[in-house]
Amino acid sequence: MAIVRKPIPDYGDIEKAPERKIDYSMEDFEKIIDILCHYMRTTTDGASAEELFDKAEITGMKADKAASILEDLKKDGRVYERSEGRYRLT
């Protein structure tokens, strides 16, 4: 019995989703993780976005970069929002 291979269908011009440019380094990523770890050790609620951004700015990171990293961590499932505006590591 011979294996019959079907041709790959032509779907025309399918637009690919634009690749998202990551605008932060692994060091920046680790800073946010460290800040979240600090708040998990010191509080039961985790960190508020404002607290997280304030601590990130102390380390020299802009708040918008910290927000971008936080959003990526949430998408990856590494961070969750325990209650409105309070973040913890999974």
PDB file of N, CA, C and O in Angstrom:
ATOM      1  N   MET A   1       0.839  -1.169   0.000  1.00  0.00           N
ATOM      2  CA  MET A   1       0.000   0.000   0.000  1.00  0.00           C
ATOM      3  C   MET A   1       0.895   1.247   0.000  1.00  0.00           C
ATOM      4  O   MET A   1       1.772   1.393   0.851  1.00  0.00           O
ATOM      5  N   ALA A   2       0.670   2.098  -0.923  1.00  0.00           N
ATOM      6  CA  ALA A   2       1.484   3.305  -1.078  1.00  0.00           C
ATOM      7  C   ALA A   2       0.895   4.444  -0.250  1.00  0.00           C
ATOM      8  O   ALA A   2      -0.321   4.554  -0.097  1.00  0.00           O
ATOM      9  N   ILE A   3       1.764   5.273   0.272  1.00  0.00           N
ATOM     10  CA  ILE A   3       1.330   6.450   1.029  1.00  0.00           C
ATOM     11  C   ILE A   3       1.071   7.569   0.032  1.00  0.00           C
ATOM     12  O   ILE A   3       1.930   7.920  -0.777  1.00  0.00           O
ATOM     13  N   VAL A   4      -0.117   8.111   0.111  1.00  0.00           N
ATOM     14  CA  VAL A   4      -0.481   9.211  -0.783  1.00  0.00           C
ATOM     15  C   VAL A   4      -0.381  10.509   0.002  1.00  0.00           C
ATOM     16  O   VAL A   4      -1.025  10.676   1.038  1.00  0.00           O
ATOM     17  N   ARG A   5       0.423  11.413  -0.496  1.00  0.00           N
ATOM     18  CA  ARG A   5       0.578  12.708   0.162  1.00  0.00           C
ATOM     19  C   ARG A   5      -0.267  13.735  -0.566  1.00  0.00           C
ATOM     20  O   ARG A   5      -0.184  13.890  -1.785  1.00  0.00           O
ATOM     21  N   LYS A   6      -1.066  14.418   0.196  1.00  0.00           N
ATOM     22  CA  LYS A   6      -1.903  15.462  -0.381  1.00  0.00           C
ATOM     23  C   LYS A   6      -1.094  16.739  -0.504  1.00  0.00           C
ATOM     24  O   LYS A   6      -0.242  17.013   0.341  1.00  0.00           O
ATOM     25  N   PRO A   7      -1.343  17.522  -1.537  1.00  0.00           N
ATOM     26  CA  PRO A   7      -0.620  18.790  -1.659  1.00  0.00           C
ATOM     27  C   PRO A   7      -1.040  19.752  -0.557  1.00  0.00           C
ATOM     28  O   PRO A   7      -2.168  19.708  -0.065  1.00  0.00           O
ATOM     29  N   ILE A   8      -0.124  20.605  -0.188  1.00  0.00           N
ATOM     30  CA  ILE A   8      -0.409  21.622   0.832  1.00  0.00           C
ATOM     31  C   ILE A   8      -1.310  22.672   0.201  1.00  0.00           C
ATOM     32  O   ILE A   8      -0.966  23.245  -0.833  1.00  0.00           O
ATOM     33  N   PRO A   9      -2.456  22.929   0.813  1.00  0.00           N
ATOM     34  CA  PRO A   9      -3.368  23.916   0.217  1.00  0.00           C
ATOM     35  C   PRO A   9      -2.774  25.321   0.232  1.00  0.00           C
ATOM     36  O   PRO A   9      -2.012  25.686   1.127  1.00  0.00           O
ATOM     37  N   ASP A  10      -3.138  26.087  -0.771  1.00  0.00           N
ATOM     38  CA  ASP A  10      -2.693  27.474  -0.864  1.00  0.00           C
ATOM     39  C   ASP A  10      -3.774  28.347  -0.230  1.00  0.00           C
ATOM     40  O   ASP A  10      -4.894  28.422  -0.734  1.00  0.00           O
ATOM     41  N   TYR A  11      -3.436  28.995   0.861  1.00  0.00           N
ATOM     42  CA  TYR A  11      -4.402  29.837   1.555  1.00  0.00           C
ATOM     43  C   TYR A  11      -4.295  31.300   1.135  1.00  0.00           C
ATOM     44  O   TYR A  11      -4.919  32.172   1.739  1.00  0.00           O
ATOM     45  N   GLY A  12      -3.527  31.556   0.130  1.00  0.00           N
ATOM     46  CA  GLY A  12      -3.410  32.930  -0.351  1.00  0.00           C
ATOM     47  C   GLY A  12      -2.516  33.751   0.546  1.00  0.00           C
ATOM     48  O   GLY A  12      -1.605  33.226   1.187  1.00  0.00           O
ATOM     49  N   ASP A  13      -2.775  35.012   0.586  1.00  0.00           N
ATOM     50  CA  ASP A  13      -1.974  35.941   1.382  1.00  0.00           C
ATOM     51  C   ASP A  13      -2.537  36.077   2.789  1.00  0.00           C
ATOM     52  O   ASP A  13      -3.355  36.953   3.071  1.00  0.00           O
ATOM     53  N   ILE A  14      -2.086  35.204   3.651  1.00  0.00           N
ATOM     54  CA  ILE A  14      -2.496  35.285   5.054  1.00  0.00           C
ATOM     55  C   ILE A  14      -1.500  36.195   5.755  1.00  0.00           C
ATOM     56  O   ILE A  14      -0.291  35.964   5.725  1.00  0.00           O
ATOM     57  N   GLU A  15      -2.026  37.218   6.377  1.00  0.00           N
ATOM     58  CA  GLU A  15      -1.149  38.144   7.089  1.00  0.00           C
ATOM     59  C   GLU A  15      -0.777  37.550   8.435  1.00  0.00           C
ATOM     60  O   GLU A  15      -1.626  37.062   9.181  1.00  0.00           O
ATOM     61  N   LYS A  16       0.486  37.604   8.720  1.00  0.00           N
ATOM     62  CA  LYS A  16       0.963  37.136  10.019  1.00  0.00           C
ATOM     63  C   LYS A  16       0.826  38.273  11.012  1.00  0.00           C
ATOM     64  O   LYS A  16       0.936  39.449  10.666  1.00  0.00           O
ATOM     65  N   ALA A  17       0.582  37.890  12.256  1.00  0.00           N
ATOM     66  CA  ALA A  17       0.536  38.892  13.319  1.00  0.00           C
ATOM     67  C   ALA A  17       1.935  39.489  13.448  1.00  0.00           C
ATOM     68  O   ALA A  17       2.927  38.761  13.390  1.00  0.00           O
ATOM     69  N   PRO A  18       2.021  40.782  13.618  1.00  0.00           N
ATOM     70  CA  PRO A  18       3.348  41.387  13.743  1.00  0.00           C
ATOM     71  C   PRO A  18       4.044  40.869  14.992  1.00  0.00           C
ATOM     72  O   PRO A  18       3.434  40.731  16.052  1.00  0.00           O
ATOM     73  N   GLU A  19       5.324  40.589  14.848  1.00  0.00           N
ATOM     74  CA  GLU A  19       6.079  40.118  15.996  1.00  0.00           C
ATOM     75  C   GLU A  19       6.272  41.272  16.962  1.00  0.00           C
ATOM     76  O   GLU A  19       6.582  42.396  16.566  1.00  0.00           O
ATOM     77  N   ARG A  20       6.081  40.970  18.234  1.00  0.00           N
ATOM     78  CA  ARG A  20       6.217  41.996  19.259  1.00  0.00           C
ATOM     79  C   ARG A  20       7.686  42.125  19.629  1.00  0.00           C
ATOM     80  O   ARG A  20       8.346  41.139  19.958  1.00  0.00           O
ATOM     81  N   LYS A  21       8.179  43.329  19.572  1.00  0.00           N
ATOM     82  CA  LYS A  21       9.560  43.588  19.933  1.00  0.00           C
ATOM     83  C   LYS A  21       9.654  43.680  21.449  1.00  0.00           C
ATOM     84  O   LYS A  21       8.943  44.460  22.082  1.00  0.00           O
ATOM     85  N   ILE A  22      10.523  42.888  22.010  1.00  0.00           N
ATOM     86  CA  ILE A  22      10.737  42.929  23.450  1.00  0.00           C
ATOM     87  C   ILE A  22      11.727  44.054  23.730  1.00  0.00           C
ATOM     88  O   ILE A  22      12.846  44.059  23.219  1.00  0.00           O
ATOM     89  N   ASP A  23      11.297  44.990  24.541  1.00  0.00           N
ATOM     90  CA  ASP A  23      12.106  46.179  24.778  1.00  0.00           C
ATOM     91  C   ASP A  23      12.740  46.191  26.166  1.00  0.00           C
ATOM     92  O   ASP A  23      12.940  47.252  26.757  1.00  0.00           O
ATOM     93  N   TYR A  24      13.052  45.012  26.676  1.00  0.00           N
ATOM     94  CA  TYR A  24      13.711  44.949  27.972  1.00  0.00           C
ATOM     95  C   TYR A  24      14.681  43.781  28.001  1.00  0.00           C
ATOM     96  O   TYR A  24      14.580  42.844  27.209  1.00  0.00           O
ATOM     97  N   SER A  25      15.612  43.857  28.923  1.00  0.00           N
ATOM     98  CA  SER A  25      16.636  42.825  29.037  1.00  0.00           C
ATOM     99  C   SER A  25      16.243  41.805  30.110  1.00  0.00           C
ATOM    100  O   SER A  25      15.279  41.996  30.852  1.00  0.00           O
ATOM    101  N   MET A  26      16.999  40.744  30.166  1.00  0.00           N
ATOM    102  CA  MET A  26      16.785  39.729  31.202  1.00  0.00           C
ATOM    103  C   MET A  26      17.022  40.343  32.582  1.00  0.00           C
ATOM    104  O   MET A  26      16.373  39.960  33.555  1.00  0.00           O
ATOM    105  N   GLU A  27      17.938  41.282  32.662  1.00  0.00           N
ATOM    106  CA  GLU A  27      18.204  41.966  33.937  1.00  0.00           C
ATOM    107  C   GLU A  27      16.966  42.739  34.403  1.00  0.00           C
ATOM    108  O   GLU A  27      16.622  42.714  35.585  1.00  0.00           O
ATOM    109  N   ASP A  28      16.303  43.422  33.472  1.00  0.00           N
ATOM    110  CA  ASP A  28      15.074  44.147  33.814  1.00  0.00           C
ATOM    111  C   ASP A  28      13.995  43.178  34.282  1.00  0.00           C
ATOM    112  O   ASP A  28      13.298  43.433  35.264  1.00  0.00           O
ATOM    113  N   PHE A  29      13.870  42.077  33.576  1.00  0.00           N
ATOM    114  CA  PHE A  29      12.903  41.030  33.907  1.00  0.00           C
ATOM    115  C   PHE A  29      13.156  40.529  35.327  1.00  0.00           C
ATOM    116  O   PHE A  29      12.224  40.377  36.117  1.00  0.00           O
ATOM    117  N   GLU A  30      14.424  40.275  35.641  1.00  0.00           N
ATOM    118  CA  GLU A  30      14.783  39.764  36.972  1.00  0.00           C
ATOM    119  C   GLU A  30      14.529  40.801  38.064  1.00  0.00           C
ATOM    120  O   GLU A  30      14.189  40.439  39.190  1.00  0.00           O
ATOM    121  N   LYS A  31      14.689  42.080  37.746  1.00  0.00           N
ATOM    122  CA  LYS A  31      14.393  43.135  38.731  1.00  0.00           C
ATOM    123  C   LYS A  31      12.928  43.084  39.149  1.00  0.00           C
ATOM    124  O   LYS A  31      12.612  43.184  40.334  1.00  0.00           O
ATOM    125  N   ILE A  32      12.041  42.931  38.182  1.00  0.00           N
ATOM    126  CA  ILE A  32      10.607  42.870  38.492  1.00  0.00           C
ATOM    127  C   ILE A  32      10.297  41.625  39.314  1.00  0.00           C
ATOM    128  O   ILE A  32       9.530  41.695  40.274  1.00  0.00           O
ATOM    129  N   ILE A  33      10.877  40.498  38.953  1.00  0.00           N
ATOM    130  CA  ILE A  33      10.695  39.262  39.724  1.00  0.00           C
ATOM    131  C   ILE A  33      11.190  39.469  41.162  1.00  0.00           C
ATOM    132  O   ILE A  33      10.518  39.069  42.112  1.00  0.00           O
ATOM    133  N   ASP A  34      12.352  40.086  41.319  1.00  0.00           N
ATOM    134  CA  ASP A  34      12.903  40.337  42.659  1.00  0.00           C
ATOM    135  C   ASP A  34      11.990  41.241  43.488  1.00  0.00           C
ATOM    136  O   ASP A  34      11.787  41.005  44.679  1.00  0.00           O
ATOM    137  N   ILE A  35      11.448  42.264  42.856  1.00  0.00           N
ATOM    138  CA  ILE A  35      10.540  43.172  43.565  1.00  0.00           C
ATOM    139  C   ILE A  35       9.291  42.411  44.021  1.00  0.00           C
ATOM    140  O   ILE A  35       8.836  42.573  45.153  1.00  0.00           O
ATOM    141  N   LEU A  36       8.749  41.591  43.139  1.00  0.00           N
ATOM    142  CA  LEU A  36       7.567  40.799  43.512  1.00  0.00           C
ATOM    143  C   LEU A  36       7.900  39.815  44.630  1.00  0.00           C
ATOM    144  O   LEU A  36       7.090  39.611  45.534  1.00  0.00           O
ATOM    145  N   CYS A  37       9.076  39.209  44.577  1.00  0.00           N
ATOM    146  CA  CYS A  37       9.494  38.290  45.650  1.00  0.00           C
ATOM    147  C   CYS A  37       9.575  39.020  46.984  1.00  0.00           C
ATOM    148  O   CYS A  37       9.151  38.500  48.016  1.00  0.00           O
ATOM    149  N   HIS A  38      10.125  40.230  46.952  1.00  0.00           N
ATOM    150  CA  HIS A  38      10.217  41.040  48.176  1.00  0.00           C
ATOM    151  C   HIS A  38       8.831  41.248  48.790  1.00  0.00           C
ATOM    152  O   HIS A  38       8.645  41.053  49.991  1.00  0.00           O
ATOM    153  N   TYR A  39       7.878  41.636  47.976  1.00  0.00           N
ATOM    154  CA  TYR A  39       6.533  41.890  48.498  1.00  0.00           C
ATOM    155  C   TYR A  39       5.843  40.602  48.947  1.00  0.00           C
ATOM    156  O   TYR A  39       5.027  40.629  49.868  1.00  0.00           O
ATOM    157  N   MET A  40       6.160  39.488  48.311  1.00  0.00           N
ATOM    158  CA  MET A  40       5.556  38.225  48.749  1.00  0.00           C
ATOM    159  C   MET A  40       6.101  37.802  50.111  1.00  0.00           C
ATOM    160  O   MET A  40       5.399  37.157  50.889  1.00  0.00           O
ATOM    161  N   ARG A  41       7.352  38.165  50.399  1.00  0.00           N
ATOM    162  CA  ARG A  41       7.943  37.838  51.706  1.00  0.00           C
ATOM    163  C   ARG A  41       7.439  38.762  52.799  1.00  0.00           C
ATOM    164  O   ARG A  41       7.363  38.365  53.961  1.00  0.00           O
ATOM    165  N   THR A  42       7.090  40.004  52.433  1.00  0.00           N
ATOM    166  CA  THR A  42       6.762  40.993  53.457  1.00  0.00           C
ATOM    167  C   THR A  42       5.262  41.251  53.625  1.00  0.00           C
ATOM    168  O   THR A  42       4.848  41.806  54.643  1.00  0.00           O
ATOM    169  N   THR A  43       4.447  40.859  52.650  1.00  0.00           N
ATOM    170  CA  THR A  43       3.002  41.066  52.765  1.00  0.00           C
ATOM    171  C   THR A  43       2.263  39.822  52.293  1.00  0.00           C
ATOM    172  O   THR A  43       2.826  38.985  51.587  1.00  0.00           O
ATOM    173  N   THR A  44       1.031  39.710  52.677  1.00  0.00           N
ATOM    174  CA  THR A  44       0.219  38.591  52.195  1.00  0.00           C
ATOM    175  C   THR A  44      -0.548  38.958  50.931  1.00  0.00           C
ATOM    176  O   THR A  44      -1.045  38.084  50.221  1.00  0.00           O
ATOM    177  N   ASP A  45      -0.642  40.255  50.654  1.00  0.00           N
ATOM    178  CA  ASP A  45      -1.409  40.724  49.497  1.00  0.00           C
ATOM    179  C   ASP A  45      -0.616  40.786  48.209  1.00  0.00           C
ATOM    180  O   ASP A  45      -1.211  40.877  47.135  1.00  0.00           O
ATOM    181  N   GLY A  46       0.716  40.738  48.278  1.00  0.00           N
ATOM    182  CA  GLY A  46       1.527  40.949  47.092  1.00  0.00           C
ATOM    183  C   GLY A  46       1.766  42.430  46.878  1.00  0.00           C
ATOM    184  O   GLY A  46       1.589  43.232  47.796  1.00  0.00           O
ATOM    185  N   ALA A  47       2.165  42.795  45.678  1.00  0.00           N
ATOM    186  CA  ALA A  47       2.509  44.188  45.385  1.00  0.00           C
ATOM    187  C   ALA A  47       1.431  44.844  44.547  1.00  0.00           C
ATOM    188  O   ALA A  47       0.854  44.227  43.652  1.00  0.00           O
ATOM    189  N   SER A  48       1.170  46.103  44.854  1.00  0.00           N
ATOM    190  CA  SER A  48       0.278  46.858  43.971  1.00  0.00           C
ATOM    191  C   SER A  48       1.113  47.302  42.774  1.00  0.00           C
ATOM    192  O   SER A  48       2.342  47.340  42.844  1.00  0.00           O
ATOM    193  N   ALA A  49       0.446  47.632  41.691  1.00  0.00           N
ATOM    194  CA  ALA A  49       1.148  48.106  40.507  1.00  0.00           C
ATOM    195  C   ALA A  49       1.951  49.355  40.851  1.00  0.00           C
ATOM    196  O   ALA A  49       3.087  49.506  40.404  1.00  0.00           O
ATOM    197  N   GLU A  50       1.364  50.248  41.643  1.00  0.00           N
ATOM    198  CA  GLU A  50       2.042  51.484  42.016  1.00  0.00           C
ATOM    199  C   GLU A  50       3.316  51.199  42.812  1.00  0.00           C
ATOM    200  O   GLU A  50       4.360  51.798  42.552  1.00  0.00           O
ATOM    201  N   GLU A  51       3.231  50.290  43.776  1.00  0.00           N
ATOM    202  CA  GLU A  51       4.412  49.927  44.557  1.00  0.00           C
ATOM    203  C   GLU A  51       5.490  49.316  43.663  1.00  0.00           C
ATOM    204  O   GLU A  51       6.673  49.637  43.778  1.00  0.00           O
ATOM    205  N   LEU A  52       5.059  48.444  42.787  1.00  0.00           N
ATOM    206  CA  LEU A  52       5.981  47.790  41.873  1.00  0.00           C
ATOM    207  C   LEU A  52       6.688  48.808  40.976  1.00  0.00           C
ATOM    208  O   LEU A  52       7.903  48.741  40.789  1.00  0.00           O
ATOM    209  N   PHE A  53       5.924  49.744  40.428  1.00  0.00           N
ATOM    210  CA  PHE A  53       6.508  50.751  39.538  1.00  0.00           C
ATOM    211  C   PHE A  53       7.425  51.697  40.308  1.00  0.00           C
ATOM    212  O   PHE A  53       8.469  52.099  39.793  1.00  0.00           O
ATOM    213  N   ASP A  54       7.047  52.058  41.540  1.00  0.00           N
ATOM    214  CA  ASP A  54       7.898  52.922  42.361  1.00  0.00           C
ATOM    215  C   ASP A  54       9.250  52.259  42.636  1.00  0.00           C
ATOM    216  O   ASP A  54      10.298  52.890  42.498  1.00  0.00           O
ATOM    217  N   LYS A  55       9.217  50.989  43.025  1.00  0.00           N
ATOM    218  CA  LYS A  55      10.463  50.258  43.300  1.00  0.00           C
ATOM    219  C   LYS A  55      11.286  50.107  42.021  1.00  0.00           C
ATOM    220  O   LYS A  55      12.513  50.202  42.057  1.00  0.00           O
ATOM    221  N   ALA A  56      10.619  49.872  40.904  1.00  0.00           N
ATOM    222  CA  ALA A  56      11.333  49.738  39.629  1.00  0.00           C
ATOM    223  C   ALA A  56      12.027  51.044  39.272  1.00  0.00           C
ATOM    224  O   ALA A  56      13.157  51.034  38.783  1.00  0.00           O
ATOM    225  N   GLU A  57      11.357  52.172  39.513  1.00  0.00           N
ATOM    226  CA  GLU A  57      11.965  53.470  39.213  1.00  0.00           C
ATOM    227  C   GLU A  57      13.187  53.736  40.094  1.00  0.00           C
ATOM    228  O   GLU A  57      14.142  54.377  39.654  1.00  0.00           O
ATOM    229  N   ILE A  58      13.159  53.249  41.331  1.00  0.00           N
ATOM    230  CA  ILE A  58      14.317  53.394  42.216  1.00  0.00           C
ATOM    231  C   ILE A  58      15.529  52.664  41.626  1.00  0.00           C
ATOM    232  O   ILE A  58      16.666  53.111  41.785  1.00  0.00           O
ATOM    233  N   THR A  59      15.280  51.545  40.949  1.00  0.00           N
ATOM    234  CA  THR A  59      16.385  50.786  40.336  1.00  0.00           C
ATOM    235  C   THR A  59      16.806  51.367  38.990  1.00  0.00           C
ATOM    236  O   THR A  59      17.746  50.876  38.365  1.00  0.00           O
ATOM    237  N   GLY A  60      16.107  52.419  38.542  1.00  0.00           N
ATOM    238  CA  GLY A  60      16.469  53.058  37.282  1.00  0.00           C
ATOM    239  C   GLY A  60      15.618  52.658  36.092  1.00  0.00           C
ATOM    240  O   GLY A  60      15.890  53.067  34.964  1.00  0.00           O
ATOM    241  N   MET A  61      14.588  51.860  36.337  1.00  0.00           N
ATOM    242  CA  MET A  61      13.708  51.417  35.255  1.00  0.00           C
ATOM    243  C   MET A  61      12.491  52.335  35.171  1.00  0.00           C
ATOM    244  O   MET A  61      11.920  52.711  36.194  1.00  0.00           O
ATOM    245  N   LYS A  62      12.104  52.688  33.967  1.00  0.00           N
ATOM    246  CA  LYS A  62      10.921  53.528  33.787  1.00  0.00           C
ATOM    247  C   LYS A  62       9.658  52.705  34.047  1.00  0.00           C
ATOM    248  O   LYS A  62       9.628  51.495  33.825  1.00  0.00           O
ATOM    249  N   ALA A  63       8.628  53.386  34.519  1.00  0.00           N
ATOM    250  CA  ALA A  63       7.378  52.718  34.883  1.00  0.00           C
ATOM    251  C   ALA A  63       6.744  52.019  33.683  1.00  0.00           C
ATOM    252  O   ALA A  63       6.169  50.942  33.840  1.00  0.00           O
ATOM    253  N   ASP A  64       6.836  52.607  32.487  1.00  0.00           N
ATOM    254  CA  ASP A  64       6.215  51.965  31.321  1.00  0.00           C
ATOM    255  C   ASP A  64       6.908  50.660  30.961  1.00  0.00           C
ATOM    256  O   ASP A  64       6.264  49.727  30.481  1.00  0.00           O
ATOM    257  N   LYS A  65       8.218  50.587  31.187  1.00  0.00           N
ATOM    258  CA  LYS A  65       8.939  49.336  30.937  1.00  0.00           C
ATOM    259  C   LYS A  65       8.531  48.290  31.976  1.00  0.00           C
ATOM    260  O   LYS A  65       8.337  47.121  31.642  1.00  0.00           O
ATOM    261  N   ALA A  66       8.403  48.714  33.233  1.00  0.00           N
ATOM    262  CA  ALA A  66       7.973  47.799  34.291  1.00  0.00           C
ATOM    263  C   ALA A  66       6.560  47.285  34.007  1.00  0.00           C
ATOM    264  O   ALA A  66       6.260  46.114  34.243  1.00  0.00           O
ATOM    265  N   ALA A  67       5.702  48.162  33.502  1.00  0.00           N
ATOM    266  CA  ALA A  67       4.333  47.753  33.161  1.00  0.00           C
ATOM    267  C   ALA A  67       4.329  46.737  32.026  1.00  0.00           C
ATOM    268  O   ALA A  67       3.540  45.793  32.038  1.00  0.00           O
ATOM    269  N   SER A  68       5.199  46.927  31.055  1.00  0.00           N
ATOM    270  CA  SER A  68       5.308  45.997  29.934  1.00  0.00           C
ATOM    271  C   SER A  68       5.769  44.624  30.412  1.00  0.00           C
ATOM    272  O   SER A  68       5.236  43.597  29.991  1.00  0.00           O
ATOM    273  N   ILE A  69       6.757  44.620  31.289  1.00  0.00           N
ATOM    274  CA  ILE A  69       7.260  43.355  31.835  1.00  0.00           C
ATOM    275  C   ILE A  69       6.173  42.672  32.665  1.00  0.00           C
ATOM    276  O   ILE A  69       5.967  41.464  32.548  1.00  0.00           O
ATOM    277  N   LEU A  70       5.489  43.434  33.490  1.00  0.00           N
ATOM    278  CA  LEU A  70       4.410  42.877  34.308  1.00  0.00           C
ATOM    279  C   LEU A  70       3.336  42.254  33.422  1.00  0.00           C
ATOM    280  O   LEU A  70       2.838  41.168  33.721  1.00  0.00           O
ATOM    281  N   GLU A  71       2.983  42.924  32.352  1.00  0.00           N
ATOM    282  CA  GLU A  71       1.969  42.407  31.430  1.00  0.00           C
ATOM    283  C   GLU A  71       2.433  41.092  30.796  1.00  0.00           C
ATOM    284  O   GLU A  71       1.650  40.150  30.672  1.00  0.00           O
ATOM    285  N   ASP A  72       3.713  41.030  30.393  1.00  0.00           N
ATOM    286  CA  ASP A  72       4.247  39.798  29.811  1.00  0.00           C
ATOM    287  C   ASP A  72       4.269  38.666  30.837  1.00  0.00           C
ATOM    288  O   ASP A  72       3.984  37.517  30.498  1.00  0.00           O
ATOM    289  N   LEU A  73       4.603  38.981  32.077  1.00  0.00           N
ATOM    290  CA  LEU A  73       4.597  37.961  33.134  1.00  0.00           C
ATOM    291  C   LEU A  73       3.187  37.434  33.370  1.00  0.00           C
ATOM    292  O   LEU A  73       2.998  36.243  33.617  1.00  0.00           O
ATOM    293  N   LYS A  74       2.205  38.315  33.294  1.00  0.00           N
ATOM    294  CA  LYS A  74       0.805  37.879  33.450  1.00  0.00           C
ATOM    295  C   LYS A  74       0.396  36.976  32.288  1.00  0.00           C
ATOM    296  O   LYS A  74      -0.248  35.947  32.495  1.00  0.00           O
ATOM    297  N   LYS A  75       0.766  37.357  31.072  1.00  0.00           N
ATOM    298  CA  LYS A  75       0.423  36.552  29.894  1.00  0.00           C
ATOM    299  C   LYS A  75       1.070  35.173  29.954  1.00  0.00           C
ATOM    300  O   LYS A  75       0.477  34.182  29.528  1.00  0.00           O
ATOM    301  N   ASP A  76       2.295  35.118  30.487  1.00  0.00           N
ATOM    302  CA  ASP A  76       3.020  33.854  30.594  1.00  0.00           C
ATOM    303  C   ASP A  76       2.536  33.000  31.764  1.00  0.00           C
ATOM    304  O   ASP A  76       2.925  31.839  31.892  1.00  0.00           O
ATOM    305  N   GLY A  77       1.689  33.573  32.613  1.00  0.00           N
ATOM    306  CA  GLY A  77       1.186  32.828  33.761  1.00  0.00           C
ATOM    307  C   GLY A  77       2.147  32.793  34.940  1.00  0.00           C
ATOM    308  O   GLY A  77       1.977  31.984  35.852  1.00  0.00           O
ATOM    309  N   ARG A  78       3.145  33.651  34.933  1.00  0.00           N
ATOM    310  CA  ARG A  78       4.110  33.685  36.036  1.00  0.00           C
ATOM    311  C   ARG A  78       3.668  34.609  37.154  1.00  0.00           C
ATOM    312  O   ARG A  78       4.156  34.519  38.281  1.00  0.00           O
ATOM    313  N   VAL A  79       2.744  35.493  36.834  1.00  0.00           N
ATOM    314  CA  VAL A  79       2.206  36.444  37.805  1.00  0.00           C
ATOM    315  C   VAL A  79       0.695  36.417  37.692  1.00  0.00           C
ATOM    316  O   VAL A  79       0.151  36.295  36.594  1.00  0.00           O
ATOM    317  N   TYR A  80       0.018  36.531  38.819  1.00  0.00           N
ATOM    318  CA  TYR A  80      -1.439  36.636  38.779  1.00  0.00           C
ATOM    319  C   TYR A  80      -1.880  37.805  39.643  1.00  0.00           C
ATOM    320  O   TYR A  80      -1.168  38.263  40.536  1.00  0.00           O
ATOM    321  N   GLU A  81      -3.066  38.257  39.343  1.00  0.00           N
ATOM    322  CA  GLU A  81      -3.645  39.375  40.075  1.00  0.00           C
ATOM    323  C   GLU A  81      -4.540  38.789  41.156  1.00  0.00           C
ATOM    324  O   GLU A  81      -5.663  38.359  40.892  1.00  0.00           O
ATOM    325  N   ARG A  82      -4.022  38.781  42.374  1.00  0.00           N
ATOM    326  CA  ARG A  82      -4.738  38.151  43.490  1.00  0.00           C
ATOM    327  C   ARG A  82      -6.047  38.875  43.775  1.00  0.00           C
ATOM    328  O   ARG A  82      -7.094  38.244  43.921  1.00  0.00           O
ATOM    329  N   SER A  83      -5.986  40.158  43.851  1.00  0.00           N
ATOM    330  CA  SER A  83      -7.168  40.993  43.976  1.00  0.00           C
ATOM    331  C   SER A  83      -6.923  42.208  43.102  1.00  0.00           C
ATOM    332  O   SER A  83      -5.825  42.386  42.576  1.00  0.00           O
ATOM    333  N   GLU A  84      -7.918  43.029  42.947  1.00  0.00           N
ATOM    334  CA  GLU A  84      -7.820  44.177  42.046  1.00  0.00           C
ATOM    335  C   GLU A  84      -6.531  44.960  42.270  1.00  0.00           C
ATOM    336  O   GLU A  84      -6.363  45.609  43.303  1.00  0.00           O
ATOM    337  N   GLY A  85      -5.621  44.897  41.298  1.00  0.00           N
ATOM    338  CA  GLY A  85      -4.406  45.690  41.356  1.00  0.00           C
ATOM    339  C   GLY A  85      -3.309  45.171  42.269  1.00  0.00           C
ATOM    340  O   GLY A  85      -2.337  45.889  42.504  1.00  0.00           O
ATOM    341  N   ARG A  86      -3.419  43.947  42.798  1.00  0.00           N
ATOM    342  CA  ARG A  86      -2.381  43.352  43.658  1.00  0.00           C
ATOM    343  C   ARG A  86      -1.814  42.140  42.941  1.00  0.00           C
ATOM    344  O   ARG A  86      -2.561  41.248  42.538  1.00  0.00           O
ATOM    345  N   TYR A  87      -0.493  42.103  42.780  1.00  0.00           N
ATOM    346  CA  TYR A  87       0.163  41.068  41.988  1.00  0.00           C
ATOM    347  C   TYR A  87       1.044  40.176  42.821  1.00  0.00           C
ATOM    348  O   TYR A  87       1.726  40.626  43.741  1.00  0.00           O
ATOM    349  N   ARG A  88       1.021  38.892  42.483  1.00  0.00           N
ATOM    350  CA  ARG A  88       1.852  37.880  43.146  1.00  0.00           C
ATOM    351  C   ARG A  88       2.419  36.944  42.096  1.00  0.00           C
ATOM    352  O   ARG A  88       1.851  36.781  41.017  1.00  0.00           O
ATOM    353  N   LEU A  89       3.554  36.328  42.428  1.00  0.00           N
ATOM    354  CA  LEU A  89       4.122  35.307  41.564  1.00  0.00           C
ATOM    355  C   LEU A  89       3.324  34.018  41.714  1.00  0.00           C
ATOM    356  O   LEU A  89       2.764  33.754  42.777  1.00  0.00           O
ATOM    357  N   THR A  90       3.271  33.227  40.670  1.00  0.00           N
ATOM    358  CA  THR A  90       2.557  31.955  40.750  1.00  0.00           C
ATOM    359  C   THR A  90       3.430  30.899  41.394  1.00  0.00           C
ATOM    360  O   THR A  90       3.002  29.756  41.551  1.00  0.00           O
TER     361      THR A  90
END
